[in-house]
């Protein structure tokens, strides 16, 4: 079975990283699946080689997605030449464009996969976005299946329309749980690499350094913690335009020796095993599509303090998670950090087993994707 996946690019985005993991596992579990990725960004991605080595083809669009007519025409030629069985679009409401390109072609199944709740469009003009959003949504409704990574993501696409049994469903993204088992020596080595005192209690922030992810709030929380306990520190794993603002706020609060900004990291499971608590202060509206980092932290046995930015269905081990509204402010968050580090929680291996047995394991992801294509498990 030949499947055409429509993605943005393989440059370390969460959606594409998850698909690479599903691809690798599917090669073992479903060898009859032939994967091709069509990237809407017309430049090579950092992980293109990895995808090809895993057995898939990678094609880059010759035209920007904003050049709608030529983009659709070019993509249609790819579809005609490839003679694919399944069209699987991962572009939220912009999946309407690949659907238009596929009109009249003999796909057995067309799938729109919704990974976000914002339904944003690639235009800075709010009026234009408002005018085209409804027509694009109506085109997406013509898909054989609409799949959300969470219930809020699915609801955002449906926008009040009634769920259609057999078409509209939730399929959670999963993680490679075997990467989250505790390795004490590695955890100690990673912790030492931060250059922070061994007795420090370390808050971990993982994600893009952008306003929506709210990284500066972590420095405010840390500042309040230091009023009563100077053993706390914070580590940031991510890049983005707010890196400079985080550094500036760190200097202004005198916390330079207690903060580390690591940049983009590929060893997030190891970082989670080396830290004491994941802090997730994301802006609460619109919500994350899923917030897979919350699931990863639970697999690592790491306590999580999060805003209402993430769908609650991502909470697999509730003893590890506290949801605190962002308007409560940094002082309340600092108090919650202290309380969480003192409360009882499951052993790491137990937390990992619970995540592995849930809908968030990568094996379940592979089986769920195969089921969308009507392949037997």
C-alpha positions in Angstrom: 0.0 0.0 0.0 1.4 3.4 -1.1 0.8 6.3 1.3 1.5 9.9 0.6 2.1 11.9 3.8 1.8 15.7 3.5 4.1 17.4 6.0 5.9 20.7 6.4 9.6 19.7 6.6 11.9 17.5 8.5 13.6 20.1 10.7 12.9 18.8 14.2 9.3 19.7 14.4 7.3 17.6 16.8 4.9 16.2 14.2 7.6 15.2 11.8 9.7 13.7 14.6 6.8 11.5 15.7 6.2 10.4 12.1 9.8 9.4 11.7 9.4 7.2 14.8 6.2 5.7 13.5 7.9 5.1 10.1 10.8 3.2 11.7 8.5 0.9 13.7 6.1 0.4 10.8 8.9 -0.9 8.6 9.0 -3.9 11.1 5.3 -4.2 11.9 3.8 -3.3 8.6 6.3 -4.0 5.8 3.7 -3.7 3.1 3.4 0.1 3.8 5.3 2.2 1.3 5.7 5.7 2.7 6.4 8.9 0.7 6.6 12.3 2.4 5.8 15.4 0.4 7.3 18.4 2.2 5.5 21.7 1.6 8.7 23.7 2.4 10.8 23.7 -0.8 14.2 23.3 1.0 15.9 20.2 2.3 15.3 19.3 5.9 17.9 18.4 8.5 16.4 14.9 8.9 15.7 14.1 5.2 18.6 11.6 5.2 17.3 9.9 8.3 13.9 9.5 6.7 15.3 8.0 3.5 17.5 5.6 5.4 14.4 4.5 7.3 13.0 3.4 3.9 10.7 6.3 2.9 10.9 8.7 0.0 11.1 12.5 0.5 9.8 14.9 -2.1 10.0 18.7 -1.7 7.5 21.1 -3.2 8.8 23.2 -6.1 6.6 26.0 -5.0 5.7 27.8 -1.8 2.3 26.9 -0.3 1.3 30.5 -0.5 1.5 30.3 -4.3 -1.8 28.3 -4.2 -2.5 27.5 -7.8 1.0 26.4 -8.8 1.4 24.6 -5.5 -1.8 22.6 -6.1 -0.9 21.9 -9.7 2.6 20.7 -8.8 1.3 18.5 -6.0 -1.3 17.0 -8.3 1.4 15.9 -10.7 3.2 14.2 -7.9 0.0 12.4 -7.0 -0.6 11.3 -10.5 2.9 10.0 -11.0 3.0 8.1 -7.7 -0.3 6.4 -8.0 -0.8 6.4 -4.2 -3.5 4.5 -2.3 -3.8 6.8 0.8 -3.5 10.6 1.2 -2.6 11.5 4.7 -2.4 15.3 5.4 -0.8 16.8 8.5 -1.5 20.4 7.8 -4.5 21.1 10.0 -7.0 23.4 8.1 -4.4 23.9 5.3 -4.9 20.2 4.4 -7.6 21.6 2.2 -5.0 22.3 -0.5 -3.8 18.7 -0.9 -7.4 17.6 -0.9 -8.1 19.9 -3.7 -5.1 18.6 -5.6 -6.4 15.1 -5.2 -9.9 15.7 -6.7 -10.8 13.0 -9.2 -7.7 10.8 -8.4 -8.2 7.2 -7.3 -7.2 7.5 -3.7 -8.8 4.8 -1.6 -8.7 7.0 1.5 -8.1 10.7 2.2 -7.2 11.6 5.8 -6.9 15.1 7.5 -4.8 14.9 10.6 -5.2 17.8 13.1 -2.2 18.5 15.3 -3.2 21.9 16.7 -6.1 23.8 18.1 -5.4 27.3 16.6 -6.4 26.6 13.0 -3.9 29.3 12.0 -3.3 30.3 8.4 -0.1 31.4 6.7 -1.1 35.0 6.3 -0.5 38.0 8.5 -3.8 39.5 7.3 -6.5 38.7 9.9 -9.4 39.7 7.5 -8.1 37.3 4.8 -7.7 34.5 7.4 -11.3 35.0 8.6 -12.6 35.0 5.0 -10.9 31.8 3.9 -11.0 29.7 7.1 -14.6 28.6 6.7 -14.2 27.5 3.0 -11.0 25.6 3.9 -12.8 23.9 6.7 -15.6 22.8 4.4 -13.1 21.2 2.0 -11.5 19.4 4.9 -14.9 18.0 5.8 -14.8 16.1 2.5 -12.0 13.9 3.7 -12.8 10.3 4.5 -11.5 10.7 8.0 -10.7 13.6 10.3 -8.3 12.7 13.0 -7.3 14.8 16.0 -4.3 14.2 18.2 -6.6 15.2 21.1 -10.2 15.9 21.6 -9.6 19.7 21.7 -7.7 19.4 18.4 -10.5 17.5 16.8 -13.1 19.9 18.2 -11.2 22.9 16.8 -11.5 21.5 13.3 -15.1 20.5 13.6 -16.0 23.9 15.1 -19.3 22.9 16.6 -20.3 20.4 13.8 -21.5 17.0 15.1 -19.0 14.2 15.2 -19.6 11.7 12.4 -19.1 8.1 13.6 -16.5 6.3 11.6 -15.0 9.5 10.3 -14.1 11.7 13.2 -11.7 10.2 15.8 -8.9 10.9 18.2 -5.5 9.2 17.7 -2.9 10.2 20.2 0.7 10.6 19.2 3.1 8.3 21.0 6.6 8.2 22.3 9.5 5.7 22.3 9.0 4.6 25.9 12.2 2.6 26.0 14.2 5.8 25.9 12.8 6.9 29.3 14.0 4.1 31.5 16.2 5.3 34.4 20.0 5.2 33.9 21.4 6.5 37.1 25.0 6.9 35.9 23.8 8.8 32.8 21.4 11.0 34.9 24.3 12.0 37.2 26.6 12.7 34.2 24.0 14.9 32.5 23.3 16.7 35.7 27.0 17.4 36.2 27.3 18.8 32.7 25.0 21.6 33.7 27.7 23.0 36.0 25.2 23.5 38.8 25.8 22.5 42.4 25.0 18.8 42.9 22.4 19.5 45.6 20.4 21.9 43.4 16.8 21.2 42.7 16.4 21.7 39.0 13.3 22.9 37.1 13.3 21.9 33.4 11.7 23.9 30.6 11.4 22.1 27.2 10.1 23.8 24.1 10.5 26.7 21.7 11.5 30.0 23.3 8.5 31.9 22.1 5.7 34.0 23.7 3.2 31.1 23.5 5.5 28.8 25.5 6.1 31.6 28.1 9.7 30.8 29.1 10.2 34.1 31.0 7.6 33.0 33.5 10.0 30.3 34.7 12.5 33.0 35.7 9.8 34.8 37.7 9.0 31.5 39.5 12.6 30.9 40.2 13.0 34.4 41.6 10.2 33.7 44.1 11.7 30.4 45.0 15.0 32.0 45.8 13.4 34.3 48.4 13.2 31.3 50.7 15.5 28.6 49.2 18.5 29.4 47.0 19.1 25.7 46.0 16.7 25.9 43.1 17.9 26.2 39.5 16.4 26.2 36.0 17.5 24.6 32.8 16.0 25.5 29.4 16.1 23.2 26.4 15.0 25.0 23.3 15.7 27.9 20.9 13.7 30.9 19.8 13.4 34.7 19.8 12.9 34.9 23.6 16.3 33.4 24.5 17.7 37.0 24.7 14.8 38.0 27.0 15.4 35.0 29.3 19.1 35.9 29.6 18.2 39.6 30.3 15.7 38.7 33.0 18.2 36.3 34.5 20.8 39.0 34.8 18.2 41.5 36.3 17.2 39.0 39.0 20.8 38.0 39.8 20.2 34.4 38.8 23.0 33.9 36.3 24.7 31.1 38.2 21.3 29.3 38.6 20.1 29.2 35.0 21.3 27.3 32.0 20.0 27.8 28.4 21.1 24.8 26.5 19.6 25.5 23.0 18.0 22.7 21.0 18.6 19.3 22.4 18.1 15.8 21.0 18.5 14.1 24.5 15.3 15.3 26.2 14.7 11.9 27.8 18.2 12.2 29.5 17.5 15.8 30.5 14.2 14.7 32.1 16.0 12.0 34.1 18.5 14.5 35.3 16.1 17.2 36.6 13.6 17.4 39.4 10.5 18.9 37.9 9.1 19.8 34.5 7.6 23.3 34.4 5.2 24.0 31.6 3.7 27.6 31.8 2.3 27.8 28.3 -0.3 30.4 27.4 -3.7 28.8 28.0 -5.6 29.8 24.9 -5.4 28.4 22.4 -4.4 25.1 23.9 -1.6 22.9 22.7 -2.9 20.2 20.3 -1.5 17.6 22.6 1.6 18.6 24.6 3.6 15.4 24.1 6.3 16.8 26.4 3.9 16.3 29.3 3.6 12.6 28.4 7.4 12.3 28.1 7.9 13.7 31.5 5.5 11.2 33.0 7.3 8.3 31.3 10.6 9.6 32.9 8.8 9.6 36.3 9.3 13.4 36.5 6.8 15.6 38.4 5.0 18.1 36.1 3.6 21.5 37.0 1.6 22.8 34.0 -0.9 25.5 33.1 -4.2 24.7 31.4 -2.3 24.9 28.1 -2.4 21.1 27.6 -5.5 18.8 27.1 -6.0 16.9 30.3 -6.1 13.6 28.3 -2.3 13.9 28.3 -2.3 13.2 32.0 -1.5 9.4 32.3 -0.1 9.4 35.8 -2.1 11.9 37.7 0.0 11.5 40.9 2.9 13.2 38.9 0.9 16.1 37.5 -0.5 19.3 38.9 -2.5 21.8 36.8 -2.3 25.3 38.0 -4.0 28.2 36.1 -1.4 30.7 34.8 -3.3 33.7 36.3 -2.5 32.4 39.8 0.9 34.0 39.2 4.6 33.1 39.8 4.4 33.2 43.6 1.6 30.5 43.6 3.6 28.5 41.1 6.7 28.7 43.3 4.7 27.4 46.3 3.3 24.6 44.1 6.8 23.6 43.0 7.9 23.1 46.7 4.7 21.2 47.5 5.1 18.9 44.5 8.7 18.0 45.4 7.5 16.9 48.8 4.5 14.8 47.9 4.6 11.1 47.4 4.7 9.8 43.8 5.0 6.5 42.0 8.4 4.9 41.4 9.9 5.8 38.0 9.6 2.3 36.6 5.9 2.2 37.6 5.2 5.5 35.9 7.0 4.3 32.7 5.0 1.1 32.7 1.7 3.0 32.9 2.7 5.3 30.0 3.9 2.3 27.9 0.5 0.6 28.5 -1.4 3.7 27.4 -2.4 5.1 24.0 0.8 7.2 24.1 3.3 4.4 23.3 4.9 4.5 19.9 3.7 0.9 19.2 0.2 2.0 19.7 0.8 4.9 17.3 2.0 2.5 14.6 -1.0 0.3 15.1 -3.4 3.2 15.1 -2.0 4.6 11.9 -2.2 1.2 10.2 -5.8 0.9 11.4 -6.6 4.3 9.6 -5.4 2.6 6.4 -7.5 -0.5 7.1 -4.4 -2.7 7.6 -4.8 -5.6 10.0 -2.9 -5.3 13.3 
